[in-house]
Amino acid sequence: MKSTLSQHIHDLSGSAVTANGFTGELEIARKHVLELMERLPADTDPELMKEMKFQLEDEMKHCLFRITESLSKLDHTIDRLKAG
């Protein structure tokens, strides 16, 4: 029974590490897109710029925060399971 639990813990840990990595990559991409937006022509539609910034700064950032928060809770649960 313990080996089955160990395997499940290992599987959860691997998935959490992968998800953390992808979240980090998405955050880098989000910041890069914001930098690219700064290079758009000055006459770019202000409403379009406002909406893009809102999506990147508010919506996407919030989603990434929630994912990171959930993964942190999962890591804590995995640590408790490992401790017995």
C-alpha positions in Angstrom: 0.0 0.0 0.0 2.8 2.4 0.9 4.5 2.0 -2.5 1.2 2.9 -4.2 1.0 6.1 -2.1 4.6 6.8 -2.9 4.0 6.5 -6.6 1.0 8.8 -6.4 3.0 11.4 -4.5 5.7 11.1 -7.1 3.2 11.6 -9.9 1.7 14.6 -8.2 5.1 16.1 -7.5 6.2 15.7 -11.1 3.0 17.3 -12.4 3.3 20.2 -10.0 6.9 20.9 -11.1 5.8 20.8 -14.7 2.9 23.2 -14.1 5.2 25.5 -12.1 7.6 25.6 -15.1 4.8 26.3 -17.6 3.5 29.1 -15.3 6.9 30.7 -15.2 7.2 30.5 -19.0 3.8 32.1 -19.4 4.8 34.9 -17.0 7.9 35.6 -19.1 5.8 35.6 -22.3 3.3 38.0 -20.7 6.0 40.5 -19.7 7.6 40.2 -23.2 4.3 41.0 -24.9 4.0 44.1 -22.7 7.4 45.2 -23.8 6.5 44.6 -27.4 3.4 46.7 -27.0 5.6 49.6 -26.0 7.1 49.5 -29.5 3.8 49.8 -31.3 3.3 53.0 -33.3 2.1 55.9 -31.3 -1.1 56.1 -33.4 -2.2 52.6 -32.4 -5.8 52.6 -31.4 -5.9 53.7 -27.7 -8.9 51.6 -26.9 -7.1 48.5 -28.4 -4.0 49.3 -26.3 -6.1 49.8 -23.2 -7.9 46.4 -23.7 -4.6 44.5 -24.5 -3.0 46.0 -21.3 -6.0 45.1 -19.3 -5.9 41.5 -20.5 -2.2 41.2 -19.8 -1.9 43.2 -16.6 -5.2 42.3 -14.9 -6.7 39.1 -16.4 -3.7 37.1 -17.3 -1.7 38.2 -14.3 -4.6 37.3 -12.0 -5.0 33.8 -13.6 -1.2 33.1 -13.3 -1.4 34.2 -9.6 -4.3 31.8 -8.9 -2.4 28.9 -10.6 0.7 29.7 -8.6 -1.4 29.9 -5.4 -3.1 26.5 -6.2 0.3 24.9 -6.9 1.7 26.2 -3.7 -1.2 24.5 -1.8 -0.6 21.3 -3.7 3.1 21.4 -2.8 2.1 21.9 0.8 -0.3 18.9 0.6 2.4 16.7 -1.0 4.9 17.7 1.7 2.4 16.7 4.4 1.7 13.3 2.6 5.5 12.7 2.4 5.8 13.4 6.1 3.1 10.8 6.9 
